[in-house]
Amino acid sequence: MGEFQHSLDEKGRLIIPAKFREDLGEKFVLTRGLDSSLFVYPISQWKILEEKIKELPTSQADTRAFVRLFFSGAVEAEPDKQGRMVLPQHLREHAKVERDVYIIGVSTKIEIWSKQIWEEYTNHARQSYEEIAENIIDIGI
């Protein structure tokens, strides 16, 4: 959990916040996320997700399209000695990342968002935060 602002360097590298590095481990998977974000999974979580996705009905066109885009965009990554990872160009394009990003912890994964898109998203979601909470589940907040 948490929210951090960082910037890509001139080589397309992004510093992973130290708080997240230990949970990600030595290698992790980076792929297309939803809402123009990127998802970053520790290998252990990726394997769990992969097993769940294998159970989806491939007879449905929407399922096939999602699975193809999700897995074709995936790359195995590892941080360098300075805790940086390279964001591949195809994933930067998906997330509309140019330079400034937000890196957020979301339960079992990390999400990477362009600064502009994250700020637009949160501004919109804040307007209906309570309504969203009421509609999803009673989690005892």
C-alpha positions, -999 to 999 in steps of 0.1 A, spaced: 0 0 0 11 36 -4 15 62 -31 47 76 -44 57 101 -72 87 94 -93 100 103 -128 115 82 -156 151 89 -164 163 95 -200 166 58 -206 130 50 -195 140 36 -161 119 41 -131 130 38 -94 109 13 -75 102 27 -41 122 8 -15 90 0 4 79 -21 -26 112 -37 -36 113 -63 -9 77 -75 -16 84 -77 -54 115 -98 -50 144 -103 -74 121 -108 -104 86 -97 -111 61 -93 -140 50 -60 -155 20 -59 -178 -9 -38 -192 -32 -28 -165 -67 -14 -165 -78 23 -167 -45 31 -186 -23 19 -159 4 -8 -156 3 -37 -132 34 -51 -115 31 -85 -98 56 -105 -77 62 -138 -94 43 -157 -67 12 -135 -73 16 -137 -111 14 -175 -110 -18 -174 -89 -33 -149 -113 -22 -170 -143 -39 -201 -129 -72 -181 -124 -70 -168 -159 -65 -203 -173 -99 -211 -159 -117 -184 -179 -139 -196 -208 -119 -191 -240 -150 -196 -261 -160 -160 -253 -145 -134 -275 -140 -108 -247 -121 -134 -227 -98 -142 -256 -91 -105 -263 -84 -97 -226 -61 -127 -222 -42 -119 -254 -36 -83 -245 -28 -90 -209 -2 -118 -216 13 -104 -248 21 -72 -230 37 -89 -200 75 -88 -194 96 -103 -167 116 -76 -150 142 -72 -123 155 -41 -106 191 -30 -111 215 -23 -82 199 12 -78 164 -2 -76 154 9 -111 134 -10 -137 131 -3 -174 95 5 -186 93 -10 -221 81 14 -248 49 -6 -255 39 -4 -219 47 33 -216 25 39 -246 -4 18 -231 -2 39 -199 6 72 -216 36 75 -195 60 102 -206 80 112 -175 62 117 -142 43 88 -126 26 76 -95 34 42 -82 7 29 -59 4 -2 -38 -29 -21 -44 -31 -52 -22 -12 -79 -41 2 -57 -69 17 -24 -77 2 0 -102 20 26 -123 1 55 -136 10 86 -156 8 116 -132 -19 133 -153 -41 102 -156 -38 93 -119 -47 128 -108 -77 129 -132 -88 94 -120 -86 102 -83 -103 136 -87 -132 118 -104 -133 89 -79 -132 112 -49 -164 128 -59 -183 95 -54 -160 77 -29 -187 71 -3 -212 59 -29 -187 35 -44 -179 21 -9 -216 16 -2 -222 -2 -34 -193 -27 -33 -192 -44 1 -194 -38 38 -158 -41 49 -162 -25 82 -147 9 75 
